[in-house]
Amino acid sequence: MTEGIHHFIEQYGLLAVFLGCIAEGESIAILGGFFAHQHVFVLWQTFVAAALGAFLGDTFFFILGRSFADHRYVVRLRRRPGFRRAYRLLNTHPNIFVLSNRYVYGMRLVGGIAAGLSTIPMPRFIILNAISSVIWAVLFSSIGYVFGLGAEHFVGQALLRHERLLIGLGIGLTVAILAWLIARHIAKRERTKES
């Protein structure tokens, strides 16, 4: 069974990294880096898949905010905790906001919509978003790669392929749970501030 999973990840893993990085994809980029360390993916291909997913995701939400401001989905996202603060920061420091928004877990969707609703010109957003996406992809995929080094050192060189797969999935799940807990804590704190 693990051979089948391993084969599936080899065949479709980079596509999963790309799709996972369209939304909130830190854990997916980290997992991609781990699998690159395990020679399931090539590291530079992981960087490209993660950067393209992050870039296209943020650009999609920017266009959504810019072109469909009155759509019920956009209106609902505008009610999310932190939107008003993101919009205020975006209008006072647009370049810094676009470059750093993706690093605040839980704010990428809201930040993209806020950027689309702001007056920032689309070409400037595209350039800043591309720069931020590349840096983000390299950073988080490299973290996963380093986790791979640590796991191999910790467990030893005797890891078999299916054991590496299970360790990678465990790391990805742990990172996803931690990120969810942190985002929940931040959202609760933002709701308290806005009340």
Secondary structure, 3 states (H helix, E strand, C coil): CHHHHHHHHHHHHHHHHHHHCCCCCHHHHHHHHHHHHCCCCCHHHHHHHHHHHHHHHHHHHHHHHHHCCCCHHHHHHHCCCCHHHHHHHHHHCHHHHHHHHHHCCCCHHHHHHHHHHCCCCHHHHHHHHHHHHHHHHHHHHHHHHHHHHHHHHHHCCCCCHHHHHHHHHHHHHHHHHHHHHHHHHHHHHHHHHHC
